Amino acid sequence: MREAQVVSEQELSLLAGLASTRSIRRYTEDPIPDDDLNTILFSATRAPTGSNRQDFRFLVLRDGAVAAEAKALLGKAFREGWGQKRAGDGYDKGTGAADDSPKARTARAMQQFVDNFELTPVVVLPCVQVRHGGIQDGASIYPAVQNMLLAARALGYGGVLTGWHRLVEDELRQLTGIPEEFAIAGVVPLGRPQGNHGPVRRRPMAELVFDDTWEGQAPWANDPPGTRFAGRAPNKIN
Ligand SMILES: Cc1cc2nc3c(=O)[nH]c(=O)nc-3n(C[C@H](O)[C@H](O)[C@H](O)COP(=O)(O)O)c2cc1C
């Protein structure tokens, strides 16, 4: 495994990495070698939790018999989840009817993602012990999820946090043995990107960062030159 403290100059700087860690939904079939997977999960387990309780757990699905069954179950759920979203959010209506529109391109990429879900090299189920329920529990697992995505990015992999396991949660628990006292915080597929990472797009900082009062202008908050922006939400899949 790579040394925890020493990062070679070739590796991405922390700031460059976090500004370019996009959601990656299409993967090559290359496996993730143990060494790299170790570094990715090590990084996840370095995340903060309330009072350093470390009440997070990471169930990693690779190539075993249970993993194959769980990926198949999740694949079914993802296709259903995306199908509902595609219809509900009108992905095929309006500009989506034109093949080359951003909406249609997003829909194609999402369809490919869910159709090939079973081929995803590694699928991680981040879990957290239920204490308060809701946002407070989430605060002890989502930093770890982001650490995992950032570490994956640093090593040339990519992934995305998704929530479509809810459609098959009971079966998934039965199959993998995740106990009721742990919430399944999401599903994180990981693999080598078919496409590229690149700058993430968000709204300009002036819309997102306030000074002193709600909506108070923050003159010091300026997007660096060359920043690329997202359209107004909801502009794509959630
Ligand atoms: C709480 C949360 C839930 C998400 N759920 C899904 C999901 O169910 N399916 C999916 O494909 N992406 C999901 N995403 C990924 C977001 O769509 C993505 O991060 C967002 O559109 C920004 O795109 P980017 O990550 O490429 O910059 C989720 C992200 C977050 C933070």
The ligand as an SDF file (V2000), in Angstrom:
LIG
                    3D

 31 33  0  0  0  0  0  0  0  0999 V2000
  -26.7960   12.9350   -2.0020 C   0  0  0  0  0  0  0  0  0  0  0  0
  -26.4640   12.5360   -3.4250 C   0  0  0  0  0  0  0  0  0  0  0  0
  -27.2460   11.5900   -4.0570 C   0  0  0  0  0  0  0  0  0  0  0  0
  -26.9590   11.1990   -5.3790 C   0  0  0  0  0  0  0  0  0  0  0  0
  -27.7110   10.2070   -5.9740 N   0  0  0  0  0  0  0  0  0  0  0  0
  -27.4050    9.7980   -7.2170 C   0  0  0  0  0  0  0  0  0  0  0  0
  -28.1090    8.7050   -7.8260 C   0  0  0  0  0  0  0  0  0  0  0  0
  -28.9990    8.0840   -7.2190 O   0  0  0  0  0  0  0  0  0  0  0  0
  -27.7500    8.3420   -9.0890 N   0  0  0  0  0  0  0  0  0  0  0  0
  -26.7510    8.9600   -9.7610 C   0  0  0  0  0  0  0  0  0  0  0  0
  -26.4840    8.5690  -10.8830 O   0  0  0  0  0  0  0  0  0  0  0  0
  -26.0540   10.0100   -9.2240 N   0  0  0  0  0  0  0  0  0  0  0  0
  -26.3510   10.4300   -7.9700 C   0  0  0  0  0  0  0  0  0  0  0  0
  -25.6200   11.4480   -7.3830 N   0  0  0  0  0  0  0  0  0  0  0  0
  -24.5360   12.1490   -8.1310 C   0  0  0  0  0  0  0  0  0  0  0  0
  -24.9750   13.5780   -8.5390 C   0  0  0  0  0  0  0  0  0  0  0  0
  -25.9140   13.4710   -9.5900 O   0  0  0  0  0  0  0  0  0  0  0  0
  -23.7680   14.3940   -9.0250 C   0  0  0  0  0  0  0  0  0  0  0  0
  -22.8130   14.4770   -7.9940 O   0  0  0  0  0  0  0  0  0  0  0  0
  -24.1830   15.8070   -9.4390 C   0  0  0  0  0  0  0  0  0  0  0  0
  -25.0490   15.7640  -10.5480 O   0  0  0  0  0  0  0  0  0  0  0  0
  -22.9830   16.6760   -9.8190 C   0  0  0  0  0  0  0  0  0  0  0  0
  -22.2800   16.0980  -10.8860 O   0  0  0  0  0  0  0  0  0  0  0  0
  -20.7110   15.8640  -10.7450 P   0  0  0  0  0  0  0  0  0  0  0  0
  -20.5180   14.9960   -9.5190 O   0  0  0  0  0  0  0  0  0  0  0  0
  -20.3040   15.1520  -12.0130 O   0  0  0  0  0  0  0  0  0  0  0  0
  -20.0710   17.1880  -10.6060 O   0  0  0  0  0  0  0  0  0  0  0  0
  -25.8850   11.8170   -6.0630 C   0  0  0  0  0  0  0  0  0  0  0  0
  -25.0790   12.7640   -5.4000 C   0  0  0  0  0  0  0  0  0  0  0  0
  -25.3510   13.1150   -4.0950 C   0  0  0  0  0  0  0  0  0  0  0  0
  -24.4360   14.1030   -3.3880 C   0  0  0  0  0  0  0  0  0  0  0  0
  1  2  1  0
  2  3  1  0
  2 30  2  0
  3  4  2  0
  4  5  1  0
  4 28  1  0
  5  6  2  0
  6  7  1  0
  6 13  1  0
  7  8  2  0
  7  9  1  0
  9 10  1  0
 10 11  2  0
 10 12  1  0
 12 13  2  0
 13 14  1  0
 14 15  1  0
 14 28  1  0
 15 16  1  0
 16 17  1  0
 16 18  1  0
 18 19  1  0
 18 20  1  0
 20 21  1  0
 20 22  1  0
 22 23  1  0
 23 24  1  0
 24 25  2  0
 24 26  1  0
 24 27  1  0
 28 29  2  0
 29 30  1  0
 30 31  1  0
M  END
$$$$
